[in-house]
Amino acid sequence: MLERLGLMHDRATHSHDGERVVIKVRGDGPYRVTGPAEIVDADGNRFEVDADRPIALCRCGASRTKPFCDRSHRDAGFAACDRAQRTP
């Protein structure tokens, strides 16, 4: 799934510290990515990101700074209620 989103864990650099990439779906907002993630475009070019800071990825399609969120979802009226299925 991370590869489909363009996020790839740099196992060679980060596997020794046990840090994980976590993608949190924010209600009516962006995907919040924490951990050692790389953002790669369709041509394989990497976006410059600060490895120590969370990343907010646009999912509304209205951001002027794609693939990053610029909070355009607020003006666009983006609404999503994605929830993981709970299993008993």
N, CA and C of each residue as an Amber inpcrd file, in Angstrom:
protein
   264
   0.8050000  -1.1930000   0.0000000   0.0000000   0.0000000   0.0000000
   0.8520000   1.2620000   0.0000000   1.9250000   1.2970000   0.7510000
   2.7790000   2.4830000   0.7550000   3.3120000   2.7810000  -0.6340000
   3.6510000   1.7360000  -1.3850000   4.1680000   1.9630000  -2.7230000
   3.1080000   2.5640000  -3.6310000   1.8260000   2.1820000  -3.4590000
   0.7470000   2.7660000  -4.2570000   0.5960000   4.2480000  -3.9770000
   0.8430000   4.6770000  -2.7540000   0.7390000   6.0880000  -2.3940000
   2.0150000   6.8520000  -2.7410000   3.0190000   6.1550000  -3.2080000
   4.2750000   6.8050000  -3.5210000   5.1790000   6.9560000  -2.3090000
   4.8700000   6.2490000  -1.2280000   5.6810000   6.3170000  -0.0220000
   6.4730000   5.0340000   0.1050000   7.7520000   5.1850000   0.2540000
   8.5890000   3.9990000   0.3510000   9.4630000   4.1130000   1.5930000
   9.5010000   3.0730000   2.3670000  10.3230000   3.0390000   3.5720000
  11.7640000   2.7860000   3.1630000  12.6600000   3.6050000   3.6200000
  14.0750000   3.4630000   3.3150000  14.6840000   2.4650000   4.2820000
  14.5650000   1.2010000   3.9630000  14.9880000   0.1390000   4.8630000
  16.4950000   0.1650000   5.1160000  17.2720000   0.5360000   4.1270000
  18.7180000   0.5460000   4.2990000  19.1500000   1.5770000   5.3420000
  18.4610000   2.6950000   5.4190000  18.8370000   3.7630000   6.3380000
  18.1560000   3.6430000   7.6840000  16.9040000   3.1820000   7.7030000
  16.1160000   3.2760000   8.9190000  15.7800000   1.9570000   9.6010000
  16.0930000   0.8410000   9.0230000  15.6760000  -0.4250000   9.6220000
  16.3690000  -0.6840000  10.9630000  17.5410000  -0.1340000  11.1670000
  18.2730000  -0.3920000  12.4090000  17.6510000   0.2720000  13.6300000
  16.8660000   1.3350000  13.4430000  16.3010000   2.0120000  14.6060000
  14.8700000   1.5820000  14.9090000  14.2730000   0.7600000  14.0640000
  12.9400000   0.2380000  14.3230000  11.8210000   1.2400000  14.1160000
  12.1130000   2.4340000  13.6150000  11.0860000   3.4400000  13.3980000
  10.1610000   3.0240000  12.2570000   8.8690000   3.2960000  12.4430000
   7.8700000   2.9120000  11.4490000   7.2600000   4.1380000  10.7950000
   6.7950000   3.9400000   9.5680000   6.0030000   4.9560000   8.9000000
   4.5520000   4.7330000   9.3110000   3.8780000   5.7940000   9.7560000
   2.4710000   5.7180000  10.1310000   1.7170000   6.7300000   9.2890000
   0.6410000   6.2790000   8.6370000  -0.2120000   7.1550000   7.8450000
  -1.5480000   7.2470000   8.5530000  -1.8870000   8.4470000   8.9950000
  -3.1430000   8.6550000   9.6950000  -4.1160000   9.3760000   8.7670000
  -5.2910000   8.8170000   8.5960000  -6.3370000   9.4420000   7.8000000
  -7.0270000  10.4590000   8.7010000  -6.9450000  11.7270000   8.3500000
  -7.5510000  12.7710000   9.1660000  -8.9450000  13.0730000   8.6370000
  -9.9140000  13.1900000   9.5280000 -11.2830000  13.4630000   9.1390000
 -11.3910000  14.7380000   8.3240000 -11.9350000  14.6320000   7.1270000
 -12.1240000  15.7700000   6.2190000 -10.8280000  16.5200000   5.9330000
  -9.7110000  15.8430000   6.0230000  -8.4220000  16.5000000   5.7990000
  -7.4180000  15.5860000   5.1280000  -6.1440000  15.9250000   5.2620000
  -5.0840000  15.2010000   4.5610000  -4.6950000  13.8880000   5.2360000
  -3.8230000  13.1570000   4.5600000  -3.1420000  12.0270000   5.1780000
  -1.9590000  12.6160000   5.9400000  -1.8040000  12.2590000   7.2090000
  -0.6640000  12.7210000   8.0070000   0.3300000  11.5730000   8.0930000
   1.5380000  11.8070000   7.6100000   2.5690000  10.7750000   7.5430000
   3.6660000  11.1130000   8.5390000   3.9540000  10.1740000   9.4260000
   5.0670000  10.3350000  10.3540000   6.0020000   9.1410000  10.1910000
   7.2480000   9.3730000  10.4650000   8.2370000   8.3130000  10.3200000
   9.1000000   8.5500000   9.0980000  10.0540000   7.6840000   8.8750000
  11.0310000   7.8600000   7.7950000  10.4410000   7.5220000   6.4200000
   9.7220000   8.4630000   5.8290000   9.0890000   8.2410000   4.5290000
   9.7570000   9.0820000   3.4540000   9.7070000   8.5940000   2.2330000
  10.1480000   9.3510000   1.0700000   8.9260000   9.5800000   0.1980000
   8.8200000  10.7560000  -0.3890000   7.7380000  11.0690000  -1.3060000
   8.3570000  11.0760000  -2.7020000   7.8400000  10.2150000  -3.5850000
   8.4070000  10.0180000  -4.9120000   7.3270000  10.2600000  -5.9500000
   7.6350000  11.0620000  -6.9990000   6.6490000  11.3250000  -8.0390000
   6.5850000  10.1720000  -9.0460000   5.7240000  10.2980000 -10.0340000
   5.4950000   9.2240000 -11.0150000   6.7330000   8.9130000 -11.8450000
   7.6650000   9.8580000 -11.9380000   8.8940000   9.6470000 -12.7070000
  10.0540000   9.1660000 -11.8450000   9.8040000   8.9550000 -10.5540000
  10.8480000   8.4820000  -9.6570000  11.6380000   9.5860000  -8.9920000
  11.2550000  10.8450000  -9.2080000  11.9330000  11.9720000  -8.5640000
  11.4340000  12.1330000  -7.1370000  12.3420000  12.4320000  -6.2390000
  11.9850000  12.5680000  -4.8260000  11.7220000  14.0230000  -4.4670000
  10.6700000  14.2340000  -3.6820000  10.3830000  15.5520000  -3.1290000
  11.2530000  15.7310000  -1.8920000  11.7580000  16.9370000  -1.7000000
  12.5510000  17.2400000  -0.5140000  11.6090000  17.3690000   0.6850000
  11.8350000  16.5710000   1.7080000  11.0590000  16.6510000   2.9380000
  12.0110000  16.5300000   4.1200000  11.6270000  17.1540000   5.2120000
  12.4020000  17.0780000   6.4450000  12.0610000  15.7520000   7.1210000
  13.0270000  14.8810000   7.2580000  12.7890000  13.5350000   7.7910000
  12.2790000  13.5380000   9.2250000  12.5010000  14.6120000   9.9550000
  12.1020000  14.6700000  11.3630000  10.7330000  15.2930000  11.5890000
  10.0460000  15.6980000  10.5150000   8.7550000  16.3670000  10.6630000
   7.6550000  15.5650000   9.9760000   6.4530000  15.6030000  10.5180000
   5.3250000  14.9500000   9.8460000   5.0470000  15.6120000   8.5010000
   4.4380000  14.8510000   7.6050000   4.0830000  15.3280000   6.2740000
   2.5700000  15.2330000   6.1380000   1.9500000  16.2490000   5.5600000
   0.5110000  16.2110000   5.2830000   0.3290000  16.0980000   3.7760000
  -0.2710000  14.9940000   3.3300000  -0.4890000  14.7570000   1.9040000
  -1.9370000  15.0450000   1.5400000  -2.1210000  15.7920000   0.4620000
  -3.4490000  16.1680000  -0.0180000  -4.2290000  14.9320000  -0.4520000
  -5.5060000  14.9060000  -0.1240000  -6.3720000  13.8700000  -0.6670000
  -7.6530000  14.4560000  -1.2330000  -7.8060000  15.7950000  -1.1710000
  -9.0100000  16.4250000  -1.7160000  -8.8410000  16.7930000  -3.1860000
  -7.5830000  16.9350000  -3.6350000  -7.3140000  17.2980000  -5.0220000
  -7.2630000  18.7950000  -5.2760000  -7.5240000  19.6240000  -4.2810000
  -7.5880000  21.0680000  -4.4810000  -6.2980000  21.8050000  -4.1030000
  -5.3440000  21.1300000  -3.5050000  -4.1200000  21.7850000  -3.0530000
  -3.3320000  22.3690000  -4.2190000  -2.7580000  23.5390000  -3.9950000
  -1.8860000  24.1640000  -4.9890000  -0.4430000  23.7160000  -4.7930000
  -0.1970000  22.9080000  -3.7620000   1.1580000  22.4340000  -3.4700000
   1.2180000  20.9100000  -3.5020000   0.4300000  20.2810000  -4.3690000
   0.3890000  18.8170000  -4.4410000   1.7930000  18.2530000  -4.5920000
   2.0860000  17.1510000  -3.9910000   1.1870000  16.2410000  -3.2950000
   0.9170000  16.6400000  -1.8520000   1.4290000  17.8040000  -1.4340000
   1.2860000  18.2320000  -0.0530000   0.0050000  19.0230000   0.1530000
  -0.5050000  18.9700000   1.3530000  -1.7250000  19.6840000   1.7170000
  -1.4070000  21.1540000   1.9900000  -2.2470000  22.0500000   1.4690000
  -2.1250000  23.4700000   1.7950000  -3.3990000  23.9930000   2.4690000
  -4.2150000  23.0660000   2.9440000  -5.4760000  23.3350000   3.6360000
  -6.5850000  23.8100000   2.7080000  -6.4230000  23.6020000   1.4060000
  -7.4760000  23.9740000   0.4540000  -8.7450000  23.1710000   0.6680000
  -8.6370000  22.0230000   1.3200000  -9.8140000  21.1820000   1.5540000
 -10.8810000  21.9340000   2.3370000 -10.4640000  22.8900000   3.1420000
 -11.4310000  23.6690000   3.9280000 -12.3300000  24.5070000   3.0260000
 -11.7420000  25.2200000   2.0590000 -12.5220000  26.0420000   1.1360000
 -13.2460000  25.2040000   0.0970000 -12.6820000  24.0350000  -0.2320000
 -13.2830000  23.1700000  -1.2550000 -14.4790000  22.3950000  -0.7180000
 -14.6530000  22.3670000   0.5990000 -15.7540000  21.6230000   1.1850000
 -15.5440000  20.1220000   1.1600000 -14.2920000  19.7070000   1.1490000
 -13.9730000  18.2760000   1.1190000 -14.5170000  17.5870000   2.3650000
 -15.1820000  16.4810000   2.1540000 -15.7290000  15.7070000   3.2680000
 -15.4750000  14.2240000   3.0210000 -14.9150000  13.5670000   4.0060000
 -14.6730000  12.1350000   3.9180000 -14.7590000  11.5510000   5.3280000
 -15.3310000  10.4130000   5.4370000 -15.5180000   9.7760000   6.7430000
 -14.9510000   8.3560000   6.6790000 -13.6780000   8.2600000   6.3140000
 -13.0280000   6.9460000   6.1760000 -12.7240000   6.3650000   7.5490000
 -13.1720000   5.1550000   7.7490000 -12.9120000   4.4510000   9.0200000
 -12.5050000   3.0180000   8.7130000 -11.5530000   2.5270000   9.4690000
 -11.1420000   1.1370000   9.3330000 -12.2410000   0.2410000   9.9120000
 -12.4230000  -0.9040000   9.2980000 -13.4030000  -1.8610000   9.7850000
 -12.8590000  -2.5320000  11.0340000 -13.6600000  -2.5720000  12.0620000
 -13.2510000  -3.2540000  13.2970000 -13.6640000  -4.7080000  13.2060000
 -12.7580000  -5.5560000  13.6200000 -13.0630000  -6.9840000  13.6380000
 -13.1630000  -7.4360000  15.0770000 -14.1650000  -8.2770000  15.3820000
 -14.3440000  -8.7260000  16.7740000 -13.2190000  -9.6550000  17.2150000
